[in-house]
Amino acid sequence: MLLSRMTLGEGEGYVRSRLRCAALVVLVVASGALPPSIARSTPSSRIDTSFRSRLTDRPSEISDAIVSIDAVTPANLVSLAHAGLRVMRVFDAFGVVYVTGRNAAILRAVSLRGVTRISENAKLRFFGDTDTIATRARDAWDAKSTSTTPAKAGGVVVNGTGVGVAVVDSGIDTENPDLLPAMIGNKKYICTTPVLADPGTGSCYANRLIDNSRGHPVTGCHNDFWVDAKNTDTNSGHGTHVAGIVAGRGVASDLRYTGAAPGARLMGLGVGELNSVLSALEAFNWVHCNYSVVSPKIRVVNNSWGVEGGSDFIADDPIVKATNTLVADSIVVVFAVGNDGSGGSDTNTISGPAKNPKPGVVSVANYDDAGMATRTGVIDPTSSRGALDDGLKSDWPDVAAPGVNIISTGARTGAYIPTGGKQSYEPYYTIASGTSMSAPHVAGIVAELFQAKGTLTPAAVEDILEDTAAKIDSAGAYVPDSTNGTTPVNFAAGHGLVNAVSALHDARVAATGGSVLPQVSQDPHVFVGSDVQFVSGVQWTVPRAAQITLTERGIRSGNTTTFPLVSQQPAMFLVIKVNGSSLVHRDSKLSTDAASGGFSMTGQYTFSSEGTYRIEAQIAFGGVFRSFDSFLIRVE
């Protein structure tokens, strides 16, 4: 193999060919003198213990590594060559260099004064219906919710229109009808020669060998190994599912399974089976180089992946440095916290990139809405937790969003695919769970915020999401947050469940409209006579003496012979009961719902006293009233 014959002289030569215009650098290399940037100590904090052990045990083996440096300068690159490494890729914007060489040479490079961190090019793990209701993302734009008018900014419905969201994941199958109209573009990072891989991590370095055959390491916005394809999700299906949660159009389900921001546009950056630190850096670099070139401009990056088992936050970690560069580009970067909660008992299990305290980097925990859009659910036991002894709370999640049994777009290949039409949502949808599904909800809501107020900074977006989140009482104690003095934080739930409408109504955004109350069930309501749907838990709190409008839309018959709703309009009533017993109010304004081919009914009521109320939507046949929706509210 070419790499197995690499010598110290070859390493110098590749760097020298790039820098031969710098006379001082050529002089240093030619003289054989030790560059002044080499330090005499080897700080243990510059390399993980496990990576150091692997390098030490097999010093003659060739590996690849990611080197964080204080600056991309000729002196620093020559120092790496003197240590015996070949510089394969220079990420100028991030201050990060990809190198290959013998393990002993990588260990020598730890002592270079310009080096701040050496990281293994490790594999990264993907953190694998009612969801958009629980977050109230649907309430912002869906006129079929309990709202009669969707949220608007500048007179335009807020659904993410005009905002680009990059999905760094396994890829996207754009031939799913929900995703095809949502795409800006769809690219996959390929490995030209899969047999050329690091023996420890399996990561591909063949691309960089080809680049270096031209006589110099790759720098800047070079992207020869990103290819366009309709289906870039050929190995997993994970990214297709995630993409649908962000901005799926819902066209294959009559808008039943839509994304959080169905007006946003998606840029697919598929790393597939190559999901490693290097491929993530390549994806981030593509975004940095192109975010303002594509249309619409990319303002959000979703990352439903991370380090398995959790890891420490390290400021000089290459992913952290790349993330901070994107934030400086006015991009919000969203990370899943991970699925290492171990039943809720393990703490400090959040993936390192998700612990980044940089304002504008949003980490998302997994909320279980029980499949019924309840807002009194729990943090899923698998969701990674923060460290209880973290005095700054910087290692805790920022917010939570639904991630349990999420129905979203399915790919035609991979593990996250429809299973043969056994469920009503197939063949275009499938179910998956994990913080991978939680993060894209937030990415979609961020797109809505940017549509409503494009001048928001990433830091302001994070602050708004945290300040308007709904506290999840079951998560335990909330304590003051040193990074946000407005709202307290919890080690498992962050600041709470994201609330899209409240975020849009924040004074810094000032959108109008949207549901005053969140909807609690998805239409259409297919009525068969005995199908009461009770949504558990108090769904929202309303002020006393306020007139509340409640609407049921898309009411259809599931048995047109027994319940001929289309040909016979029965007496349909909105019934409000106190604690499920005493009748308080009955009101109905029945109308045809052209969008669904069924009916809708609206009732209004002013609550004069405090208490817990059960709301029931009832329908009558033969003088018998039957409830088909039932939920609770609290009046304070």
C-alpha positions as a printed Julia matrix, in Angstrom:
636×3 Matrix{Float64}:
   0.0    0.0    0.0
   1.17   3.54  -0.65
   0.84   4.51   2.99
   2.85   1.57   4.23
   5.87   2.94   2.36
   5.51   6.47   3.68
   8.65   7.84   5.29
   9.45  10.99   7.2
  10.89  12.49   4.04
   7.7   11.86   2.12
   5.68  13.53   4.84
   7.88  16.6    4.61
   7.72  16.58   0.84
   3.94  16.77   0.64
   3.82  19.72   2.97
   6.85  21.36   1.36
   5.21  21.14  -2.07
   2.3   23.16  -0.74
   4.46  25.71   0.98
   7.49  26.03  -1.3
   6.72  29.7   -1.85
   7.56  30.38   1.78
  11.35  30.76   1.83
  11.67  30.49   5.6
   9.77  27.2    5.66
  11.94  25.71   2.92
  15.04  26.76   4.81
  13.89  25.07   8.0
  13.08  21.79   6.26
  16.27  21.78   4.2
  18.48  22.38   7.2
  16.98  19.48   9.14
  16.76  21.67  12.23
  14.01  21.01  14.76
  11.32  23.64  14.24
  10.8   25.88  17.26
   7.11  24.92  17.46
   8.0   21.49  18.89
   7.55  21.45  22.64
   9.41  19.12  25.01
   6.42  17.89  27.03
   3.46  15.69  26.14
   0.38  16.98  27.97
  -2.0   14.1   28.68
  -4.99  16.38  28.12
  -4.2   16.6   24.41
  -5.22  13.02  23.62
  -7.76  10.53  24.94
  -6.37   7.75  27.1
  -7.93   5.0   25.0
  -6.55   6.42  21.75
  -3.1    6.83  23.31
  -3.19   3.22  24.46
  -4.01   1.93  20.97
  -1.2    3.96  19.45
   1.27   2.85  22.1
   0.4   -0.84  21.79
   0.88  -0.88  18.01
   3.53   1.77  17.24
   4.34   0.54  13.72
   0.76   0.37  12.52
  -0.52   3.15  10.27
  -3.54   5.13  11.46
  -5.33   8.36  10.74
  -6.06  11.13  13.22
  -7.61  14.58  13.5
  -5.25  17.27  14.79
  -6.55  20.51  16.25
  -4.02  23.32  15.98
  -3.97  26.87  17.27
  -3.62  28.21  13.73
  -3.19  26.89  10.2
   0.31  28.22   9.59
   3.26  26.96   7.52
   5.26  26.38  10.71
   2.56  24.18  12.26
   2.13  22.09   9.11
   5.88  21.6    8.73
   6.08  20.53  12.36
   3.58  17.77  11.64
   5.7   16.64   8.71
   8.83  16.6   10.91
   6.97  14.35  13.33
   6.52  11.86  10.46
   2.95  12.55   9.46
   1.37  13.14   6.09
  -1.03  16.09   6.05
  -4.01  14.84   4.05
  -6.67  17.5    4.6
  -6.56  21.01   6.0
  -9.82  22.48   7.32
  -8.65  26.08   7.32
 -11.88  27.51   8.72
 -11.86  25.16  11.7
  -8.15  25.09  12.6
  -8.2   21.31  12.11
  -5.92  19.0   10.09
  -6.45  15.39   9.03
  -3.24  13.32   9.03
  -2.04   9.76   8.51
   1.13   8.07   9.67
   2.57   5.45  11.93
   1.12   5.37  15.41
   4.49   6.31  16.91
   4.51   9.44  14.75
   1.01  10.42  15.91
   2.22  10.11  19.5
   5.21  12.32  18.72
   2.89  14.95  17.27
   1.11  15.3   20.62
   4.16  17.22  21.85
   4.06  19.87  19.14
   3.56  23.31  20.6
   1.05  24.34  17.95
  -1.07  21.23  18.58
  -3.95  21.66  21.02
  -5.62  18.27  20.58
  -5.23  14.99  18.69
  -8.43  13.02  18.24
  -9.16   9.58  16.9
 -11.09   9.61  13.65
 -13.69   7.6   15.49
 -16.95   6.24  14.2
 -19.98   8.26  15.24
 -23.32   6.68  16.1
 -26.75   7.66  14.85
 -29.11   8.12  17.76
 -31.77   6.26  16.46
 -47.87  11.63  14.41
 -48.55  13.14  17.74
 -45.09  14.57  17.93
 -45.66  17.87  16.1
 -48.71  18.45  18.29
 -46.9   18.03  21.59
 -44.29  20.58  20.52
 -47.05  22.83  19.14
 -45.13  23.1   15.87
 -48.28  22.01  14.04
 -50.35  24.56  15.91
 -48.25  27.3   14.38
 -49.2   26.57  10.78
 -52.08  24.06  10.63
 -55.45  25.74  10.24
 -57.08  22.4   11.08
 -55.85  22.57  14.66
 -57.81  24.18  17.46
 -56.64  27.47  16.03
 -58.83  29.18  13.48
 -55.88  31.21  12.2
 -52.29  29.99  11.83
 -49.31  31.9   13.2
 -48.17  34.67  10.9
 -45.24  37.01  10.53
 -45.61  39.87   8.09
 -48.94  38.4    7.0
 -47.37  35.08   5.93
 -48.08  31.71   7.57
 -45.09  30.55   9.61
 -44.09  27.04   8.52
 -40.36  27.41   7.83
 -40.74  28.83   4.33
 -37.59  30.49   3.03
 -35.24  28.73   5.47
 -32.74  26.0    4.61
 -32.0   23.14   6.99
 -28.96  20.92   6.45
 -29.41  17.32   7.59
 -26.05  15.68   8.29
 -26.99  12.03   8.52
 -26.97   8.68   6.76
 -28.54  10.28   3.69
 -32.02  11.0    2.34
 -34.21   9.05  -0.07
 -35.72  11.96  -1.99
 -38.0    9.71  -4.0
 -40.3    9.59  -0.99
 -43.14  11.89  -2.12
 -43.04  13.81   1.16
 -39.4   14.79   0.67
 -38.93  15.36  -3.04
 -40.57  18.82  -3.02
 -38.64  19.79   0.11
 -35.1   19.4   -1.22
 -32.51  22.08  -1.97
 -30.07  19.33  -2.93
 -28.97  15.87  -1.89
 -25.33  14.83  -1.67
 -23.42  11.82  -0.41
 -19.81  11.65   0.74
 -18.27   8.59  -0.88
 -15.21   6.46  -0.22
 -13.35   5.91  -3.49
 -11.47   2.8   -2.3
 -13.14   1.14   0.72
 -10.25  -1.28   1.27
  -8.04   1.67   2.26
  -9.27   2.19   5.79
  -7.92   2.75   9.27
  -7.65  -0.69  10.95
  -8.83   0.67  14.28
 -11.89   2.66  13.24
 -12.64   1.43   9.73
 -12.76   5.03   8.48
 -11.83   5.66   4.86
  -8.75   7.66   3.93
  -8.6    6.64   0.26
 -10.05   9.99  -0.86
  -7.19  11.89   0.68
  -4.62   9.59  -0.91
  -6.07  10.51  -4.28
  -6.0   14.2   -3.42
  -2.42  13.96  -2.2
  -1.37  12.25  -5.41
  -1.73  15.7   -6.93
   1.19  16.81  -4.79
  -0.47  18.79  -2.02
  -2.95  18.36   0.82
  -6.53  19.45   0.29
  -7.55  22.79   1.76
 -10.51  25.14   1.88
 -13.76  24.3    0.11
 -12.52  21.4   -1.99
 -15.34  18.85  -2.23
 -14.63  16.38  -5.04
 -16.02  13.48  -3.05
 -19.55  14.83  -2.58
 -21.77  13.35  -5.28
 -25.38  14.15  -6.14
 -27.96  11.36  -5.99
 -31.71  10.92  -5.61
 -31.25   8.32  -2.88
 -28.2    8.81  -0.68
 -29.66   6.75   2.18
 -28.77   3.31   0.87
 -27.44   1.77   4.08
 -29.69   2.91   6.91
 -32.9    4.86   6.31
 -32.1    6.87   9.46
 -31.54  10.16   7.65
 -34.72   9.83   5.6
 -36.73   9.43   8.8
 -34.99  12.42  10.4
 -35.52  14.6    7.3
 -39.27  13.96   7.37
 -39.47  15.09  11.0
 -37.85  18.39  10.04
 -39.8   19.26   6.91
 -41.8   16.34   5.51
 -44.65  17.66   3.37
 -47.22  15.03   4.41
 -48.52  14.66   0.86
 -48.62  10.84   1.07
 -50.81  10.93   4.2
 -53.24  13.76   3.49
 -51.06  15.98   5.75
 -51.4   13.61   8.71
 -47.65  12.95   9.02
 -45.96  16.25   8.37
 -42.7   17.63   9.62
 -42.33  20.38  12.2
 -41.67  22.94   9.45
 -43.3   21.7    6.23
 -42.36  24.88   4.4
 -38.62  24.64   5.09
 -36.17  23.3    2.49
 -33.69  20.51   3.13
 -30.06  20.1    2.14
 -29.11  16.44   2.48
 -25.49  15.69   3.38
 -25.27  11.93   3.61
 -22.26  10.34   5.27
 -23.87   6.87   5.42
 -21.53   4.09   6.43
 -18.67   6.62   6.57
 -20.06   8.39   9.64
 -16.83   9.31  11.39
 -15.26  12.48  12.73
 -13.66  13.14   9.34
 -16.89  12.78   7.37
 -18.74  14.98   9.87
 -16.03  17.61   9.41
 -16.4   17.35   5.64
 -20.16  17.9    5.99
 -19.69  20.9    8.29
 -17.09  22.28   5.91
 -19.53  21.92   2.99
 -22.11  23.9    4.96
 -19.56  26.58   5.87
 -18.54  26.94   2.23
 -22.03  26.87   0.73
 -24.62  27.98   3.31
 -25.03  31.4    1.68
 -24.72  30.08  -1.88
 -27.68  27.71  -1.9
 -31.26  28.96  -1.93
 -32.76  29.34   0.53
 -29.8   30.04   2.75
 -28.98  27.36   5.33
 -29.72  28.64   8.85
 -29.99  25.33  10.73
 -27.94  22.12  10.84
 -29.43  18.97  12.39
 -27.13  16.32  13.87
 -28.85  13.17  15.12
 -25.54  11.46  15.9
 -22.74  11.63  18.41
 -20.34   9.67  20.59
 -21.63   6.39  21.97
 -21.73   6.16  25.75
 -21.27   9.89  26.22
 -18.03  11.84  26.33
 -16.5   14.92  27.89
 -16.79  18.35  26.37
 -13.39  19.42  25.04
 -13.04  22.92  23.64
 -10.37  21.86  21.13
 -12.31  18.84  19.88
 -12.5   19.09  16.07
 -16.31  18.76  15.97
 -16.61  21.51  18.6
 -14.33  23.81  16.6
 -16.29  23.17  13.41
 -19.6   23.71  15.23
 -18.46  27.06  16.58
 -17.48  28.15  13.08
 -21.0   27.43  11.82
 -22.5   29.4   14.71
 -20.24  32.29  13.68
 -21.85  31.92  10.23
 -25.22  32.68  11.94
 -26.3   29.04  11.81
 -28.04  27.26  14.7
 -26.5   23.81  15.23
 -28.81  21.19  16.8
 -27.49  17.99  18.41
 -29.23  14.94  19.88
 -27.95  14.28  23.41
 -27.76  10.49  22.93
 -29.53   7.33  24.04
 -27.39   6.22  26.97
 -29.79   6.97  29.82
 -29.81   3.32  30.97
 -33.32   3.48  32.33
 -32.8    6.98  33.67
 -30.25   5.86  36.26
 -27.02   6.88  34.52
 -25.9   10.5   34.51
 -23.21  12.36  32.57
 -23.93  10.26  29.49
 -24.5   13.06  26.99
 -22.46  13.01  23.79
 -19.56  15.49  23.91
 -20.57  17.61  20.88
 -24.03  18.12  22.46
 -22.4   19.56  25.61
 -21.02  22.53  23.71
 -21.97  25.62  25.78
 -21.65  27.97  22.82
 -24.89  30.0   22.57
 -26.6   28.82  19.41
 -25.7   25.15  19.89
 -28.92  23.43  21.02
 -28.92  19.97  22.6
 -32.18  17.99  22.67
 -33.43  15.28  25.04
 -36.09  12.66  24.27
 -39.61  13.37  25.56
 -42.27  10.65  25.54
 -45.68  12.09  24.68
 -47.29   8.65  25.15
 -48.47   8.66  21.54
 -51.28  11.05  22.46
 -49.64  14.47  22.3
 -49.8   14.77  26.05
 -47.82  17.62  27.52
 -47.58  15.9   30.89
 -45.36  13.04  29.73
 -41.9   11.97  30.82
 -38.32  12.07  29.64
 -37.71   8.69  28.04
 -35.51   6.41  30.18
 -33.05   5.94  27.32
 -32.42   9.67  26.87
 -28.91  10.63  28.02
 -28.71  12.7   31.19
 -26.41  15.47  32.31
 -23.95  15.28  35.19
 -25.7   15.96  38.49
 -22.52  17.46  39.94
 -22.03  19.92  37.09
 -22.09  23.23  38.91
 -22.41  25.26  35.71
 -25.14  23.03  34.23
 -23.34  23.35  30.89
 -23.39  19.57  30.43
 -27.19  19.36  30.67
 -29.68  19.26  27.77
 -31.07  22.58  26.55
 -34.62  21.46  25.68
 -36.63  18.3   25.05
 -38.83  17.16  22.15
 -40.77  13.97  21.31
 -38.67  10.99  20.26
 -40.68   7.85  21.11
 -42.47   5.9   18.36
 -42.27   8.75  15.89
 -43.94   8.18  12.53
 -41.99   9.81   9.72
 -40.79   9.24   6.17
 -39.28   5.87   5.3
 -36.54   5.03   2.81
 -36.67   2.14   0.39
 -33.43   0.67   1.74
 -31.82   0.2    5.15
 -33.1   -0.56   8.62
 -35.53   2.36   9.01
 -37.89   1.32   6.24
 -41.6    0.48   5.93
 -42.3   -3.13   6.84
 -44.67  -4.18   4.1
 -47.92  -2.29   4.44
 -48.96  -3.78   7.77
 -49.84  -0.37   9.17
 -52.01   2.43   7.82
 -49.06   4.8    7.53
 -47.11   2.57   5.17
 -45.68   2.31   2.53
 -44.18   5.8    2.78
 -43.74   6.04   6.55
 -42.13   4.09   9.34
 -41.66   4.3   13.12
 -38.44   4.98  15.03
 -37.48   6.14  18.51
 -34.54   7.94  20.09
 -33.04  11.37  20.54
 -32.33  11.15  16.79
 -36.04  11.8   16.37
 -36.15  14.54  19.04
 -33.48  16.81  17.54
 -35.15  17.36  14.13
 -38.34  18.6   15.81
 -36.27  21.41  17.25
 -34.47  22.03  13.96
 -37.85  22.53  12.3
 -39.04  24.93  14.99
 -35.8   26.89  14.62
 -36.6   27.21  10.9
 -39.99  28.68  11.84
 -38.31  31.23  14.11
 -35.88  32.28  11.39
 -38.74  32.65   8.9
 -40.61  34.87  11.35
 -37.55  36.95  12.27
 -34.59  36.41  10.0
 -32.33  38.77  11.95
 -32.3   36.59  15.06
 -28.86  35.46  16.14
 -28.2   31.79  16.97
 -27.74  32.8   20.61
 -31.13  34.55  20.65
 -32.83  31.51  19.1
 -31.48  29.21  21.81
 -32.51  31.66  24.51
 -36.05  31.93  23.12
 -36.44  28.16  22.93
 -35.31  27.79  26.54
 -37.34  30.7   27.9
 -40.6   29.49  26.3
 -40.23  25.74  26.95
 -42.87  24.03  29.08
 -41.55  22.57  32.32
 -41.81  18.77  32.51
 -42.76  18.21  36.13
 -42.07  14.48  36.1
 -38.39  15.12  35.3
 -37.67  16.26  38.86
 -36.16  19.41  40.29
 -35.31  22.43  38.17
 -32.41  24.58  39.35
 -30.93  27.94  38.3
 -28.98  27.87  35.05
 -25.73  29.82  35.02
 -26.0   30.25  31.24
 -29.64  31.42  31.28
 -30.79  33.48  34.22
 -34.39  33.62  33.0
 -35.53  30.02  33.36
 -34.32  27.07  35.45
 -32.95  23.83  34.02
 -33.22  20.1   34.71
 -30.43  17.52  34.27
 -32.65  15.28  32.07
 -35.16  17.65  30.42
 -33.15  20.82  30.05
 -35.47  23.81  30.23
 -38.44  21.66  29.23
 -40.56  20.67  26.26
 -40.19  23.01  23.29
 -43.24  25.14  22.56
 -43.29  26.48  19.02
 -46.24  28.85  19.4
 -44.92  30.39  22.61
 -41.51  30.8   20.97
 -43.09  32.55  17.98
 -45.07  34.81  20.32
 -41.93  35.82  22.23
 -41.39  39.58  22.04
 -38.1   39.05  20.2
 -40.01  37.32  17.37
 -43.47  38.9   17.7
 -45.37  36.6   15.35
 -49.13  36.68  15.69
 -51.88  34.08  15.51
 -51.37  30.39  16.01
 -53.36  28.28  18.38
 -54.04  29.88  21.75
 -54.43  26.32  22.98
 -52.55  23.33  21.53
 -54.56  20.77  19.63
 -54.78  17.4   21.31
 -55.58  14.92  18.57
 -54.96  14.67  14.86
 -57.71  14.81  12.33
 -59.37  13.18  10.54
 -61.63  11.93  13.35
 -62.99   8.72  11.85
 -66.07   7.97  13.93
 -67.33   4.4   14.24
 -69.58   4.82  17.27
 -67.45   3.64  20.17
 -64.02   5.06  19.57
 -63.51   7.54  22.39
 -59.97   8.86  22.42
 -58.94  10.07  25.85
 -55.75  12.1   25.89
 -54.26  11.58  29.34
 -53.01  14.38  31.55
 -53.82  18.06  31.71
 -53.13  19.34  28.22
 -52.86  23.03  28.98
 -53.68  25.73  31.51
 -56.05  28.57  30.63
 -56.8   31.82  32.44
 -60.07  32.23  34.29
 -62.62  34.57  32.64
 -61.07  34.11  29.19
 -63.32  33.02  26.35
 -61.92  29.83  24.83
 -62.71  28.58  21.34
 -62.44  24.83  20.75
 -62.69  23.3   17.3
 -63.0   19.71  16.07
 -62.21  19.35  12.37
 -62.17  16.55   9.84
 -64.98  14.5   11.41
 -65.73  11.52   9.15
 -67.7    8.32   9.38
 -65.97   4.98   9.66
 -69.26   3.17   8.98
 -71.43   5.07   6.52
 -74.29   2.56   6.83
 -74.74   2.9   10.57
 -73.4    6.43  10.88
 -74.09   8.21   7.56
 -72.46  11.5    8.43
 -72.34  12.72   4.86
 -76.01  12.16   4.0
 -77.43  12.85   7.47
 -76.07  15.61   9.63
 -76.62  14.42  13.2
 -76.73  16.59  16.28
 -73.08  17.06  17.11
 -72.18  18.93  20.26
 -69.12  20.17  22.04
 -69.69  19.18  25.66
 -67.72  20.54  28.6
 -67.86  18.68  31.88
 -66.28  19.35  35.26
 -64.08  16.43  36.29
 -65.92  14.16  33.91
 -69.33  14.47  35.53
 -71.43  17.65  35.74
 -72.49  19.2   32.46
 -71.28  22.77  32.14
 -71.9   23.75  28.56
 -73.15  22.37  25.28
 -72.63  24.3   22.09
 -72.18  23.53  18.43
 -71.79  25.32  15.16
 -71.8   22.5   12.63
 -70.26  23.13   9.22
 -68.94  21.19   6.27
 -65.16  20.75   6.3
 -64.31  20.84   2.6
 -60.65  20.05   3.16
 -61.41  16.68   4.73
 -64.76  15.87   3.13
 -66.32  15.65   6.57
 -67.6   18.08   9.16
 -66.26  20.43  11.77
 -67.79  21.93  14.87
 -66.77  24.83  17.05
 -67.8   25.73  20.57
 -66.94  28.68  22.8
 -67.02  28.92  26.55
 -65.84  31.29  29.27
 -64.64  29.57  32.44
 -65.75  31.58  35.47
 -64.16  29.44  38.17
 -60.92  27.63  38.74
 -60.6   23.86  38.56
 -59.91  20.92  36.27
 -62.32  20.45  33.39
 -62.82  17.54  31.06
 -63.63  18.56  27.5
 -65.66  16.06  25.5
 -66.64  16.26  21.85
 -69.85  14.26  21.48
 -71.94  13.03  18.61
 -75.55  11.8   18.82
 -77.29   8.96  16.99
 -80.78   7.83  17.94
 -80.76  10.14  20.93
 -77.61   8.55  22.36
 -74.58  10.76  22.86
 -71.18   9.18  22.31
 -67.86  10.9   23.05
 -65.14  10.62  20.44
 -62.54  12.98  21.93
 -61.87  13.67  25.58
 -59.13  15.6   27.35
 -58.45  17.75  30.41
 -57.65  21.4   30.94
 -56.88  23.36  34.09
 -58.36  26.8   34.74
 -56.39  29.11  37.01
